[in-house]
């Protein structure tokens, strides 16, 4: 049945949908376990809220199958690049080795958000597949009195190509 709803898109490529009148989730949101941080002294949440519907609107993590594969040689080079860093699911924490995050800083719902077509009830979301490498390290003296800082940067693929295979950007209709 039609209801008045509000949808929130996230940089993790999730859409959280709530009944606008009651504030209750339209579909269940489940707390699911996530990996612990390997950074000394850091204690992150053991779970994250994951919506059961709709499905994520873009990649979440960088598996070997997600890496650029224009040729077998290029695919192997991409796998070799990715092996140098930590990677996993959506909430794989940043590490001192470096963690490949997908969606990256420019991915997921990014800064542009989403738009709804009220006549069809279709939600449109733009997303980009640009991985971010986040490395945790001790700061230089000029960077402040912190135990650790995070350094995000673009992670290129082999031969100057993107690390992930196409599509490199999408407009997704939900």
KEKOLRO-121072 format. One record per residue (C-alpha): residue number from 1; residue in three letters; x, y, z. Coordinates in Angstrom, 1 decimal. Layout:
! residues N
<atom nr="NUM" rest="ala" px="X" py="Y" pz="Z"/>
...
! end
This chain:
! residues 174
<atom nr="1" rest="unk" px="0.0" py="0.0" pz="0.0"/>
<atom nr="2" rest="unk" px="1.2" py="3.5" pz="-0.6"/>
<atom nr="3" rest="unk" px="2.7" py="5.3" pz="2.4"/>
<atom nr="4" rest="unk" px="4.3" py="8.7" pz="3.0"/>
<atom nr="5" rest="unk" px="8.0" py="7.8" pz="3.3"/>
<atom nr="6" rest="unk" px="11.4" py="9.5" pz="3.6"/>
<atom nr="7" rest="unk" px="14.5" py="7.9" pz="2.0"/>
<atom nr="8" rest="unk" px="18.1" py="8.6" pz="3.1"/>
<atom nr="9" rest="unk" px="20.9" py="7.6" pz="0.7"/>
<atom nr="10" rest="unk" px="24.4" py="7.1" pz="2.1"/>
<atom nr="11" rest="unk" px="28.0" py="7.2" pz="1.0"/>
<atom nr="12" rest="unk" px="28.0" py="3.5" pz="1.7"/>
<atom nr="13" rest="unk" px="25.5" py="2.9" pz="-1.1"/>
<atom nr="14" rest="unk" px="22.6" py="2.1" pz="1.2"/>
<atom nr="15" rest="unk" px="19.1" py="3.6" pz="1.2"/>
<atom nr="16" rest="unk" px="17.4" py="3.8" pz="4.6"/>
<atom nr="17" rest="unk" px="13.6" py="4.2" pz="4.1"/>
<atom nr="18" rest="unk" px="11.3" py="5.3" pz="7.0"/>
<atom nr="19" rest="unk" px="7.6" py="5.9" pz="7.4"/>
<atom nr="20" rest="unk" px="7.3" py="9.6" pz="7.4"/>
<atom nr="21" rest="unk" px="4.5" py="9.7" pz="9.9"/>
<atom nr="22" rest="unk" px="5.7" py="7.2" pz="12.5"/>
<atom nr="23" rest="unk" px="9.5" py="7.3" pz="11.9"/>
<atom nr="24" rest="unk" px="9.6" py="3.5" pz="11.8"/>
<atom nr="25" rest="unk" px="11.7" py="1.7" pz="9.2"/>
<atom nr="26" rest="unk" px="9.7" py="0.6" pz="6.2"/>
<atom nr="27" rest="unk" px="11.9" py="-2.5" pz="6.0"/>
<atom nr="28" rest="unk" px="13.9" py="-4.1" pz="8.9"/>
<atom nr="29" rest="unk" px="17.3" py="-2.5" pz="9.7"/>
<atom nr="30" rest="unk" px="19.5" py="-5.1" pz="11.3"/>
<atom nr="31" rest="unk" px="22.6" py="-4.6" pz="13.4"/>
<atom nr="32" rest="unk" px="25.3" py="-6.8" pz="11.8"/>
<atom nr="33" rest="unk" px="28.8" py="-7.6" pz="13.1"/>
<atom nr="34" rest="unk" px="31.7" py="-5.8" pz="11.4"/>
<atom nr="35" rest="unk" px="35.5" py="-6.2" pz="11.6"/>
<atom nr="36" rest="unk" px="37.4" py="-4.7" pz="14.5"/>
<atom nr="37" rest="unk" px="40.1" py="-2.1" pz="14.0"/>
<atom nr="38" rest="unk" px="43.7" py="-3.2" pz="14.0"/>
<atom nr="39" rest="unk" px="44.9" py="0.3" pz="15.0"/>
<atom nr="40" rest="unk" px="46.4" py="0.2" pz="18.5"/>
<atom nr="41" rest="unk" px="44.1" py="1.9" pz="21.1"/>
<atom nr="42" rest="unk" px="41.1" py="2.2" pz="18.7"/>
<atom nr="43" rest="unk" px="37.8" py="0.8" pz="19.7"/>
<atom nr="44" rest="unk" px="35.1" py="0.9" pz="17.0"/>
<atom nr="45" rest="unk" px="31.5" py="-0.3" pz="17.1"/>
<atom nr="46" rest="unk" px="31.2" py="-4.1" pz="16.9"/>
<atom nr="47" rest="unk" px="28.1" py="-3.7" pz="14.7"/>
<atom nr="48" rest="unk" px="26.6" py="-1.4" pz="12.0"/>
<atom nr="49" rest="unk" px="22.9" py="-0.9" pz="11.0"/>
<atom nr="50" rest="unk" px="22.3" py="-2.6" pz="7.6"/>
<atom nr="51" rest="unk" px="19.0" py="-2.1" pz="5.8"/>
<atom nr="52" rest="unk" px="17.4" py="-5.3" pz="4.5"/>
<atom nr="53" rest="unk" px="15.8" py="-3.4" pz="1.5"/>
<atom nr="54" rest="unk" px="16.4" py="-2.0" pz="-1.0"/>
<atom nr="55" rest="unk" px="19.6" py="-3.7" pz="-2.0"/>
<atom nr="56" rest="unk" px="22.8" py="-1.6" pz="-2.1"/>
<atom nr="57" rest="unk" px="22.9" py="0.6" pz="-5.2"/>
<atom nr="58" rest="unk" px="26.6" py="0.1" pz="-5.9"/>
<atom nr="59" rest="unk" px="29.6" py="-2.0" pz="-5.0"/>
<atom nr="60" rest="unk" px="30.5" py="-2.4" pz="-1.4"/>
<atom nr="61" rest="unk" px="34.1" py="-3.6" pz="-1.2"/>
<atom nr="62" rest="unk" px="36.7" py="-4.5" pz="-3.8"/>
<atom nr="63" rest="unk" px="36.8" py="-8.2" pz="-4.6"/>
<atom nr="64" rest="unk" px="39.0" py="-9.6" pz="-7.2"/>
<atom nr="65" rest="unk" px="36.0" py="-10.0" pz="-9.5"/>
<atom nr="66" rest="unk" px="35.4" py="-6.2" pz="-9.2"/>
<atom nr="67" rest="unk" px="38.9" py="-5.2" pz="-10.4"/>
<atom nr="68" rest="unk" px="39.5" py="-4.0" pz="-13.9"/>
<atom nr="69" rest="unk" px="39.8" py="-6.9" pz="-16.4"/>
<atom nr="70" rest="unk" px="40.3" py="-5.5" pz="-19.9"/>
<atom nr="71" rest="unk" px="42.8" py="-8.3" pz="-20.4"/>
<atom nr="72" rest="unk" px="44.0" py="-11.2" pz="-18.2"/>
<atom nr="73" rest="unk" px="47.4" py="-9.4" pz="-17.8"/>
<atom nr="74" rest="unk" px="45.7" py="-6.1" pz="-16.7"/>
<atom nr="75" rest="unk" px="43.4" py="-8.1" pz="-14.3"/>
<atom nr="76" rest="unk" px="46.5" py="-9.8" pz="-12.7"/>
<atom nr="77" rest="unk" px="48.2" py="-6.4" pz="-12.3"/>
<atom nr="78" rest="unk" px="45.1" py="-5.0" pz="-10.6"/>
<atom nr="79" rest="unk" px="45.0" py="-8.0" pz="-8.2"/>
<atom nr="80" rest="unk" px="48.7" py="-7.5" pz="-7.4"/>
<atom nr="81" rest="unk" px="48.0" py="-3.8" pz="-6.6"/>
<atom nr="82" rest="unk" px="45.0" py="-4.7" pz="-4.4"/>
<atom nr="83" rest="unk" px="47.0" py="-7.4" pz="-2.5"/>
<atom nr="84" rest="unk" px="49.3" py="-4.7" pz="-1.1"/>
<atom nr="85" rest="unk" px="46.4" py="-3.4" pz="1.0"/>
<atom nr="86" rest="unk" px="43.6" py="-4.5" pz="3.3"/>
<atom nr="87" rest="unk" px="40.2" py="-4.9" pz="1.7"/>
<atom nr="88" rest="unk" px="36.9" py="-6.5" pz="2.5"/>
<atom nr="89" rest="unk" px="33.2" py="-5.6" pz="3.0"/>
<atom nr="90" rest="unk" px="31.7" py="-2.2" pz="3.4"/>
<atom nr="91" rest="unk" px="32.8" py="-1.6" pz="7.0"/>
<atom nr="92" rest="unk" px="36.4" py="-2.9" pz="6.8"/>
<atom nr="93" rest="unk" px="38.2" py="-0.4" pz="9.0"/>
<atom nr="94" rest="unk" px="41.1" py="1.8" pz="7.9"/>
<atom nr="95" rest="unk" px="44.5" py="0.3" pz="8.8"/>
<atom nr="96" rest="unk" px="48.2" py="1.1" pz="9.1"/>
<atom nr="97" rest="unk" px="48.8" py="-1.1" pz="6.0"/>
<atom nr="98" rest="unk" px="46.1" py="0.9" pz="4.1"/>
<atom nr="99" rest="unk" px="42.5" py="-0.2" pz="3.4"/>
<atom nr="100" rest="unk" px="40.8" py="0.0" pz="0.0"/>
<atom nr="101" rest="unk" px="37.4" py="1.5" pz="0.6"/>
<atom nr="102" rest="unk" px="34.6" py="1.0" pz="-2.0"/>
<atom nr="103" rest="unk" px="32.5" py="3.1" pz="-2.2"/>
<atom nr="104" rest="unk" px="35.3" py="5.6" pz="-1.7"/>
<atom nr="105" rest="unk" px="35.1" py="9.3" pz="-0.8"/>
<atom nr="106" rest="unk" px="33.4" py="10.2" pz="-4.1"/>
<atom nr="107" rest="unk" px="31.2" py="7.1" pz="-4.3"/>
<atom nr="108" rest="unk" px="27.9" py="5.9" pz="-2.9"/>
<atom nr="109" rest="unk" px="25.3" py="8.7" pz="-2.6"/>
<atom nr="110" rest="unk" px="28.3" py="11.1" pz="-2.6"/>
<atom nr="111" rest="unk" px="27.5" py="14.8" pz="-2.2"/>
<atom nr="112" rest="unk" px="24.7" py="15.1" pz="-4.8"/>
<atom nr="113" rest="unk" px="22.2" py="12.9" pz="-3.0"/>
<atom nr="114" rest="unk" px="19.2" py="11.6" pz="-4.9"/>
<atom nr="115" rest="unk" px="16.0" py="12.6" pz="-6.5"/>
<atom nr="116" rest="unk" px="12.5" py="11.1" pz="-6.5"/>
<atom nr="117" rest="unk" px="9.9" py="11.0" pz="-9.3"/>
<atom nr="118" rest="unk" px="6.7" py="11.4" pz="-7.4"/>
<atom nr="119" rest="unk" px="4.6" py="10.1" pz="-10.3"/>
<atom nr="120" rest="unk" px="6.4" py="6.7" pz="-10.6"/>
<atom nr="121" rest="unk" px="7.8" py="6.5" pz="-7.0"/>
<atom nr="122" rest="unk" px="11.2" py="5.9" pz="-8.5"/>
<atom nr="123" rest="unk" px="14.3" py="7.1" pz="-6.6"/>
<atom nr="124" rest="unk" px="17.3" py="8.1" pz="-8.7"/>
<atom nr="125" rest="unk" px="20.8" py="8.0" pz="-7.3"/>
<atom nr="126" rest="unk" px="24.1" py="9.0" pz="-9.0"/>
<atom nr="127" rest="unk" px="27.2" py="7.1" pz="-8.0"/>
<atom nr="128" rest="unk" px="30.9" py="6.9" pz="-9.0"/>
<atom nr="129" rest="unk" px="33.2" py="3.9" pz="-8.6"/>
<atom nr="130" rest="unk" px="36.3" py="5.5" pz="-7.4"/>
<atom nr="131" rest="unk" px="38.1" py="3.5" pz="-4.6"/>
<atom nr="132" rest="unk" px="39.8" py="5.4" pz="-1.8"/>
<atom nr="133" rest="unk" px="42.9" py="4.1" pz="-0.1"/>
<atom nr="134" rest="unk" px="42.8" py="5.1" pz="3.6"/>
<atom nr="135" rest="unk" px="46.1" py="4.7" pz="5.5"/>
<atom nr="136" rest="unk" px="46.4" py="5.2" pz="9.3"/>
<atom nr="137" rest="unk" px="49.7" py="6.5" pz="10.6"/>
<atom nr="138" rest="unk" px="51.4" py="8.5" pz="13.3"/>
<atom nr="139" rest="unk" px="51.2" py="12.3" pz="12.5"/>
<atom nr="140" rest="unk" px="54.2" py="14.5" pz="11.8"/>
<atom nr="141" rest="unk" px="54.7" py="17.1" pz="14.5"/>
<atom nr="142" rest="unk" px="53.1" py="19.8" pz="12.4"/>
<atom nr="143" rest="unk" px="49.9" py="17.7" pz="12.0"/>
<atom nr="144" rest="unk" px="48.8" py="18.0" pz="15.6"/>
<atom nr="145" rest="unk" px="48.8" py="16.1" pz="18.8"/>
<atom nr="146" rest="unk" px="47.0" py="13.0" pz="17.7"/>
<atom nr="147" rest="unk" px="47.8" py="9.3" pz="18.3"/>
<atom nr="148" rest="unk" px="47.0" py="8.5" pz="14.6"/>
<atom nr="149" rest="unk" px="45.7" py="10.3" pz="11.5"/>
<atom nr="150" rest="unk" px="43.9" py="8.9" pz="8.4"/>
<atom nr="151" rest="unk" px="45.2" py="9.7" pz="5.0"/>
<atom nr="152" rest="unk" px="42.7" py="9.2" pz="2.2"/>
<atom nr="153" rest="unk" px="43.9" py="9.1" pz="-1.4"/>
<atom nr="154" rest="unk" px="42.9" py="8.0" pz="-4.8"/>
<atom nr="155" rest="unk" px="44.2" py="4.5" pz="-5.7"/>
<atom nr="156" rest="unk" px="44.9" py="4.1" pz="-9.4"/>
<atom nr="157" rest="unk" px="44.9" py="0.8" pz="-11.2"/>
<atom nr="158" rest="unk" px="47.4" py="-0.8" pz="-13.5"/>
<atom nr="159" rest="unk" px="48.9" py="1.3" pz="-16.4"/>
<atom nr="160" rest="unk" px="47.1" py="4.4" pz="-15.2"/>
<atom nr="161" rest="unk" px="43.7" py="2.8" pz="-15.6"/>
<atom nr="162" rest="unk" px="41.1" py="2.8" pz="-12.9"/>
<atom nr="163" rest="unk" px="41.4" py="0.0" pz="-10.4"/>
<atom nr="164" rest="unk" px="37.8" py="-1.1" pz="-10.7"/>
<atom nr="165" rest="unk" px="36.1" py="-2.3" pz="-13.9"/>
<atom nr="166" rest="unk" px="33.3" py="-0.4" pz="-15.6"/>
<atom nr="167" rest="unk" px="30.8" py="1.1" pz="-15.1"/>
<atom nr="168" rest="unk" px="32.8" py="3.9" pz="-13.5"/>
<atom nr="169" rest="unk" px="29.7" py="5.8" pz="-12.8"/>
<atom nr="170" rest="unk" px="26.0" py="5.1" pz="-12.8"/>
<atom nr="171" rest="unk" px="22.6" py="6.6" pz="-12.3"/>
<atom nr="172" rest="unk" px="20.6" py="4.0" pz="-10.5"/>
<atom nr="173" rest="unk" px="16.8" py="3.8" pz="-10.5"/>
<atom nr="174" rest="unk" px="15.2" py="2.3" pz="-7.4"/>
! end
